[in-house]
Amino acid sequence: MVDFDLRSANARLRASNPLIQCITNTVVQQFSANVLLALGASPAMLDHEADAGQFAGIASGVLINFGTASNHQLLAADAAIDVANAAGKPWVLDPVSVGAVDFRTSRIRRAAADHPTAIRGNASEIAALAGVGLGGRGVDSTDEVDAVLPAAAQLSRTTGAIVAVSGPTDAVVAHIDGTDHVARIDGGHEFMPLVIGTGCSLGAVTVAYLAAARSGLADPDADASAVNAGEHTTDGGAASARFEAVVAAHAHFAVAGELAADGAKGPGSYSVNFLDALHAVTGDQLAQARMSLSTLDAGESVQA
């Protein structure tokens, strides 16, 4: 079974102050930038095709979120993904509303085929991207997290990505050494879905933790070259470090989401409290996050 040290994951993030390039939903750009700053990362919202590729070589990691994708953002994403892969930088795909309309779905599938380091979405988005669901209602999920875990495991195996499924209890799936590992993280609050940007900004936080994890590897370039070359069953400490990083991002959100409820009267005050809580969360609090680890049984199949 994989062991996690979320305290150290948080310490690496704060020490490394990763620079995260966000090619993301225009509705959530400011909120996502504030979230990254609150937890100790630096945001950069460069999303024009003229300079996105060059900046990806400078950034510590890249978020790709096609929530409100323009032609500029689509071209910028292509350029940034190419550079991130070539440089061994982690990048995360948030498949917003995949399955809802054809063109969006085709572009997201194209990005997923470029082997993201992690994929983060709600249950319906993960099922649709795995080819076993139709997607949700716009950005809203109509599926349960546990029901799509076999699909998430299949997606992890085919893309090489760590796959995170958001819901009342988040689940993170990683295919390591031939085994499908699942981490479930409890926390958050019922106000979170009522604040625009909480899901999209979690994708940015996931990149930040992955970038920090890469900075702690003895030979990050050698590891990344193997992952980005398509060796989807990477083993050893590096694969576990990526799994730990994605779990740490979700644990940070879960813990902060609970803390933010203290004194919140509704979604507006909760949003402000949430940024404060993200900043205040300590490594010790992350180490106490309500989390469980398991593996998927080999007999659990994906049902179309």
C-alpha positions as CSV (number, residue, x, y, z in Angstrom):
1,M,0.0,0.0,0.0
2,V,1.2,3.5,-0.8
3,D,2.2,5.7,2.2
4,F,1.6,9.4,2.3
5,D,3.4,12.2,4.1
6,L,1.1,15.2,3.6
7,R,3.0,17.3,6.1
8,S,6.1,17.1,3.9
9,A,4.1,17.7,0.7
10,N,2.8,20.9,2.1
11,A,6.3,22.0,3.3
12,R,7.7,21.4,-0.1
13,L,5.0,23.5,-1.7
14,R,5.5,26.5,0.6
15,A,9.3,26.2,0.3
16,S,9.4,26.0,-3.5
17,N,6.7,28.7,-4.3
18,P,5.9,27.1,-7.7
19,L,5.0,29.3,-10.6
20,I,1.8,27.9,-12.1
21,Q,0.6,28.8,-15.6
22,C,-3.2,28.8,-15.8
23,I,-4.9,28.5,-19.2
24,T,-8.3,28.4,-17.6
25,N,-11.9,29.4,-17.5
26,T,-12.1,33.2,-17.7
27,V,-14.9,33.1,-15.1
28,V,-12.6,31.9,-12.4
29,Q,-9.2,33.4,-13.3
30,Q,-9.1,35.9,-10.4
31,F,-10.4,33.4,-7.9
32,S,-7.9,30.8,-9.0
33,A,-5.0,33.3,-8.8
34,N,-6.0,34.2,-5.3
35,V,-6.3,30.5,-4.3
36,L,-2.7,29.9,-5.5
37,L,-1.4,32.9,-3.7
38,A,-3.2,31.9,-0.5
39,L,-1.5,28.5,-0.3
40,G,2.0,29.6,-1.3
41,A,2.2,29.3,-5.1
42,S,2.5,32.0,-7.7
43,P,-0.1,32.3,-10.5
44,A,0.4,33.4,-14.1
45,M,-2.6,33.7,-16.4
46,L,-0.8,33.7,-19.7
47,D,-3.2,32.2,-22.2
48,H,-2.4,33.6,-25.6
49,E,-0.9,31.4,-28.3
50,A,1.8,33.9,-29.0
51,D,3.6,33.4,-25.7
52,A,1.9,30.5,-23.9
53,G,4.4,27.9,-25.2
54,Q,7.4,30.0,-24.2
55,F,6.1,30.7,-20.8
56,A,5.4,27.0,-20.2
57,G,9.1,26.5,-20.3
58,I,9.5,29.0,-17.5
59,A,6.6,27.9,-15.3
60,S,6.8,25.1,-12.8
61,G,3.6,23.5,-14.1
62,V,0.6,24.2,-16.3
63,L,-3.2,24.0,-15.8
64,I,-5.4,23.3,-18.9
65,N,-9.1,24.1,-18.3
66,F,-11.3,24.5,-21.4
67,G,-14.3,25.9,-19.4
68,T,-14.7,29.0,-21.6
69,A,-12.2,28.2,-24.2
70,S,-11.5,30.8,-27.0
71,N,-9.6,30.1,-30.1
72,H,-6.6,31.8,-28.4
73,Q,-6.8,29.5,-25.4
74,L,-7.1,26.4,-27.5
75,L,-4.0,27.2,-29.5
76,A,-2.2,28.3,-26.3
77,A,-3.1,25.0,-24.7
78,D,-1.6,23.1,-27.6
79,A,1.6,25.1,-27.4
80,A,1.9,24.9,-23.6
81,I,1.3,21.1,-23.5
82,D,4.0,20.5,-26.1
83,V,6.5,22.5,-24.2
84,A,5.5,21.0,-20.8
85,N,5.9,17.5,-22.1
86,A,9.2,18.2,-23.7
87,A,10.5,19.9,-20.6
88,G,9.1,17.3,-18.2
89,K,6.9,19.8,-16.4
90,P,3.7,18.6,-14.8
91,W,0.4,19.6,-16.3
92,V,-3.2,19.0,-15.2
93,L,-6.3,18.6,-17.4
94,D,-9.7,19.7,-16.1
95,P,-12.2,18.3,-18.6
96,V,-14.9,20.8,-17.9
97,S,-18.3,19.7,-19.4
98,V,-16.7,17.0,-21.6
99,G,-19.5,15.1,-23.3
100,A,-21.9,18.1,-23.3
101,V,-21.2,19.3,-26.9
102,D,-19.2,17.7,-29.7
103,F,-16.4,20.2,-30.4
104,R,-15.5,20.7,-26.7
105,T,-15.5,17.0,-26.2
106,S,-13.2,16.4,-29.2
107,R,-10.7,19.0,-27.9
108,I,-10.6,17.6,-24.4
109,R,-10.1,14.1,-25.7
110,R,-7.2,15.4,-27.8
111,A,-5.6,16.9,-24.7
112,A,-6.1,13.8,-22.7
113,A,-4.3,11.8,-25.4
114,D,-1.2,14.0,-24.7
115,H,-0.7,12.2,-21.4
116,P,-1.5,14.8,-18.7
117,T,0.2,14.3,-15.3
118,A,-3.2,14.4,-13.7
119,I,-6.8,14.7,-14.7
120,R,-9.3,16.3,-12.3
121,G,-13.1,16.5,-12.8
122,N,-16.4,15.6,-11.4
123,A,-17.8,12.1,-11.6
124,S,-19.8,12.6,-14.8
125,E,-16.8,14.3,-16.5
126,I,-14.5,11.4,-15.6
127,A,-17.0,8.8,-16.8
128,A,-17.5,10.7,-20.1
129,L,-13.7,11.1,-20.7
130,A,-13.2,7.4,-20.1
131,G,-15.9,6.7,-22.7
132,V,-18.5,5.2,-20.4
133,G,-20.8,8.1,-19.8
134,L,-22.5,11.0,-21.5
135,G,-21.3,13.7,-19.2
136,G,-23.3,15.7,-16.7
137,R,-25.6,18.7,-16.9
138,G,-23.1,21.4,-18.0
139,V,-20.6,21.7,-15.2
140,D,-22.8,19.7,-12.8
141,S,-22.3,16.1,-12.1
142,T,-25.1,13.6,-12.4
143,D,-23.1,10.6,-11.3
144,E,-21.8,9.3,-8.0
145,V,-18.0,9.2,-7.3
146,D,-17.8,5.5,-6.3
147,A,-19.8,4.4,-9.3
148,V,-17.2,5.8,-11.7
149,L,-14.0,4.6,-10.0
150,P,-13.6,1.7,-12.4
151,A,-13.8,4.3,-15.2
152,A,-11.3,6.5,-13.4
153,A,-8.9,3.5,-13.1
154,Q,-9.3,2.7,-16.8
155,L,-8.5,6.4,-17.6
156,S,-5.4,6.3,-15.4
157,R,-4.2,3.2,-17.2
158,T,-4.7,4.5,-20.7
159,T,-3.4,8.0,-20.1
160,G,-0.8,7.5,-17.4
161,A,-2.4,10.2,-15.4
162,I,-3.4,10.3,-11.7
163,V,-7.2,10.7,-11.9
164,A,-9.1,12.7,-9.3
165,V,-12.9,12.6,-9.0
166,S,-14.5,15.4,-7.1
167,G,-17.6,14.9,-5.0
168,P,-18.9,14.9,-1.4
169,T,-16.0,12.5,-0.8
170,D,-13.2,13.0,-3.3
171,A,-11.4,10.0,-4.8
172,V,-8.0,9.9,-6.3
173,V,-7.0,6.9,-8.5
174,A,-3.5,6.0,-9.5
175,H,-2.3,3.0,-11.5
176,I,1.1,2.1,-9.9
177,D,3.1,-1.2,-10.3
178,G,0.1,-2.9,-11.9
179,T,-2.4,-2.0,-9.1
180,D,-5.2,0.6,-9.1
181,H,-4.8,2.5,-5.8
182,V,-7.7,4.7,-4.5
183,A,-7.5,7.5,-1.9
184,R,-10.7,8.9,-0.5
185,I,-10.7,12.3,1.1
186,D,-13.5,13.6,3.3
187,G,-14.1,17.2,4.1
188,G,-15.3,20.4,2.5
189,H,-18.7,22.0,3.1
190,E,-22.0,22.3,1.4
191,F,-21.3,25.9,0.5
192,M,-18.3,25.0,-1.7
193,P,-20.4,24.1,-4.8
194,L,-22.1,27.5,-4.4
195,V,-18.9,29.4,-4.9
196,I,-17.8,29.8,-8.5
197,G,-14.2,28.6,-9.0
198,T,-13.7,26.1,-6.2
199,G,-13.6,23.2,-8.6
200,C,-11.5,24.9,-11.3
201,S,-9.1,26.4,-8.7
202,L,-8.5,22.9,-7.3
203,G,-7.0,22.0,-10.7
204,A,-4.5,24.8,-10.2
205,V,-3.7,23.7,-6.7
206,T,-3.1,20.2,-8.0
207,V,-0.6,21.5,-10.5
208,A,1.1,23.4,-7.6
209,Y,1.5,20.3,-5.4
210,L,2.7,18.3,-8.4
211,A,5.3,20.9,-9.2
212,A,6.5,20.9,-5.6
213,A,6.7,17.1,-5.6
214,R,8.8,17.2,-8.8
215,S,11.2,19.8,-7.2
216,G,11.8,17.2,-4.4
217,L,12.8,14.4,-6.7
218,A,16.5,13.4,-7.0
219,D,16.3,13.4,-10.8
220,P,13.0,15.0,-11.9
221,D,14.0,15.3,-15.5
222,A,14.7,11.6,-15.9
223,D,11.4,10.7,-14.2
224,A,9.3,13.1,-16.3
225,S,10.9,12.0,-19.6
226,A,9.7,8.5,-18.8
227,V,6.2,9.6,-17.9
228,N,5.8,11.9,-20.9
229,A,7.1,9.4,-23.3
230,G,4.1,7.3,-22.6
231,E,5.4,4.7,-20.2
232,H,2.1,4.6,-18.4
233,T,2.9,2.0,-15.7
234,T,5.7,4.0,-14.1
235,D,6.8,2.5,-10.7
236,G,8.9,3.5,-7.8
237,G,9.0,6.6,-5.7
238,A,8.3,9.1,-8.5
239,A,4.8,7.7,-9.3
240,S,4.0,7.5,-5.6
241,A,5.1,11.1,-5.2
242,R,2.7,12.2,-7.9
243,F,-0.1,10.3,-6.3
244,E,0.8,11.9,-2.9
245,A,0.8,15.4,-4.5
246,V,-2.7,15.0,-6.0
247,V,-4.0,13.7,-2.7
248,A,-2.4,16.5,-0.8
249,A,-4.1,19.1,-3.0
250,H,-7.5,17.6,-2.4
251,A,-6.8,17.2,1.4
252,H,-5.8,20.9,1.5
253,F,-9.1,21.9,-0.1
254,A,-11.1,19.5,2.2
255,V,-9.5,20.8,5.4
256,A,-9.8,24.4,4.3
257,G,-13.4,23.9,3.2
258,E,-14.4,22.7,6.7
259,L,-12.5,25.5,8.4
260,A,-14.1,28.1,6.2
261,A,-17.6,27.2,7.4
262,D,-16.8,28.7,10.9
263,G,-18.6,32.0,10.9
264,A,-19.8,31.9,7.3
265,K,-23.4,33.1,6.9
266,G,-23.7,32.0,3.2
267,P,-21.7,31.5,0.0
268,G,-20.4,35.1,0.0
269,S,-18.8,35.1,3.4
270,Y,-17.8,31.5,2.9
271,S,-15.8,32.5,-0.2
272,V,-13.7,35.0,1.8
273,N,-13.3,32.6,4.7
274,F,-12.1,29.9,2.3
275,L,-9.2,32.0,1.0
276,D,-8.2,32.7,4.6
277,A,-8.5,29.0,5.5
278,L,-6.4,27.9,2.5
279,H,-3.6,30.3,3.8
280,A,-3.9,29.1,7.4
281,V,-3.9,25.3,6.8
282,T,-0.8,23.8,8.3
283,G,1.1,20.6,7.5
284,D,0.0,19.1,10.8
285,Q,-3.7,19.7,9.9
286,L,-3.2,18.1,6.5
287,A,-1.6,15.1,8.2
288,Q,-4.9,14.8,10.2
289,A,-7.1,14.9,7.1
290,R,-9.8,12.3,7.0
291,M,-8.5,10.0,4.3
292,S,-8.6,6.3,3.6
293,L,-6.6,4.1,1.2
294,S,-7.6,1.0,-0.7
295,T,-7.2,-0.8,-4.0
296,L,-9.7,-1.6,-6.7
297,D,-10.4,-5.3,-7.1
298,A,-9.2,-6.7,-10.4
299,G,-12.7,-7.9,-11.1
300,E,-14.3,-4.5,-11.0
301,S,-15.1,-3.7,-14.6
302,V,-16.2,-0.6,-16.4
303,Q,-19.8,-0.7,-17.5
304,A,-20.8,1.3,-20.6
